[in-house]
Amino acid sequence: MALTIQSAQNIFSNTQVPSQIPATIALFDQLSVDDQLAYLWFAYTEMGKTITPAAPGAARLQLAESLLNQIKQMSAEEQTRVMRDIASRADSPISRSYGFFSVNTKLAFWYELGELMKQGVVAPIPTGYQMSPGVQLVLEATKKLDPGQQITVLRNTVVNMGFDTSDLGPSSYPKAVEEPAFTRTAPPVSSVKIDGITEPAVLGYIEAMNADNFDQAISLFTPDGALQPPFQKPIVGHEAIAKYMREEAQGLNMMPQKGICENLSDGSKQLKITGVVQTPWFGVTVGMNIAWRFLINPEGKIFFVAIDMLASPEELLNLRRV
Ligand code: EQ3
C-alpha cells in the first residue's frame, strides 16, 4: 500500500494528548487588542525575572531596522497605533512589512521594541493601565505552563501578528533576503545516541540538524516527504522543507533521549523518539520536551516526521502505541 501523509500523521496518535499551549493561545485570541499587548508585556516581563532571550545579532536587527526607525520617529499615540495595527493584523504599510518578516525577524523586532519601551523611546503600557479580568485569566493560565511551553505561547502569538501576506500575489513580495545565522549556544553533538534507536536515517537527521546542515538532513527525505512542525500542517517536498529549516531550525540543539521502532508489514518502519530541544533564543536555560514521530519507507528514507510539543515531562516516557 502506498504511504500517504494523512495516514503517516496518525502514527503514535496517543502522542498528541491535549496540550495547554493551544488552549492558552485560544484564551489570548479572545482578548481585545490592547489587552493582548498588555498581556504580552506582563507575561514577557514576568518571564524575564528567570529567563531572558539572547539579544538578536546586528544582521537580524538590520532586517527590521527600517520599521524600527520609522516607529522611533513617531509620537507616542502613533507608536501605540502601529502596535495595535500589527497585533490586530490590520492592512497598514507597517503591518504588511511585518507580515513579510520571517519568524525570527518578527521576534527580533519585538525584542527591540521591548528594549525601546523599557528605555522610554517607544510608548510603554500606559501608566494606570488596569489589567482586565481577561488578561489576568490568561496570565494565570500561562503561569501554570513550564518555561518551554511559555516561550512557545509567546512565540506563536508574535508569529500570528501582522497582515496575512499569504494571499498577496508574488508581485507584492519584497526582495528575498538571506536569513542571518544564529550563533550556536553549545557545540553540535557529533555522534548521536538514542536509547532503543539504531535507524540510520533518524540518527543522521539529528546529527545533520545539530550542525545546521540542512542539505544533508533534506537528502534523507523522500522527494515527496513531509515535515510537520508543532501545531502546524505538514510541509511537503525538499524545497519547502529546506526553506522552512533555513528560517526556523537554525541553531537548535536537539537532544533525543529514547525511542521505539516498529516494523510495518509493507517494510516501512514507524519510530517515536522523545527528548529535549533548546532554541538559540534562550540557549541552555530552557528545554522544550518534544517527540519526533518518524515514518521511514522500505528504502530507509524519511517519508514523514512530525514534531510534537509534549503536554508534560511525564510524556517523555510515554513510548507506547495505542
Ligand atoms: C515588547 C513586548 C514585551 C510587549 C508588547 O506589547 C508585545 C510584544 C510582542 C512584546 C515582545 C515579546 C517578545 C520579545 C517575545 C519573544 C519571544 C521569544 C524570543 C520566543 C522564542 C521561542 C522559541 C521557540 C519556542 C522555539 C521552538 C523550536 C522548536 C520546538 C523546534 C522544533 C523543530 C525540530 C525539533 C525539528 O526536528 C525540525 C524543525 C523544528 C523547527 C520544527
Boltz pocket constraint, residues with backbone or C-beta under 6 A from the ligand:
constraints:
  - pocket:
      binder: B
      contacts: [[A, 36], [A, 37], [A, 38], [A, 40], [A, 41], [A, 44], [A, 45], [A, 53], [A, 107], [A, 110], [A, 111], [A, 112], [A, 113], [A, 114], [A, 115], [A, 117], [A, 148], [A, 151], [A, 152], [A, 154], [A, 155], [A, 158], [A, 209], [A, 228], [A, 229], [A, 230], [A, 248], [A, 249], [A, 252], [A, 254], [A, 277], [A, 279], [A, 281], [A, 288], [A, 290], [A, 307]]
      max_distance: 6.0
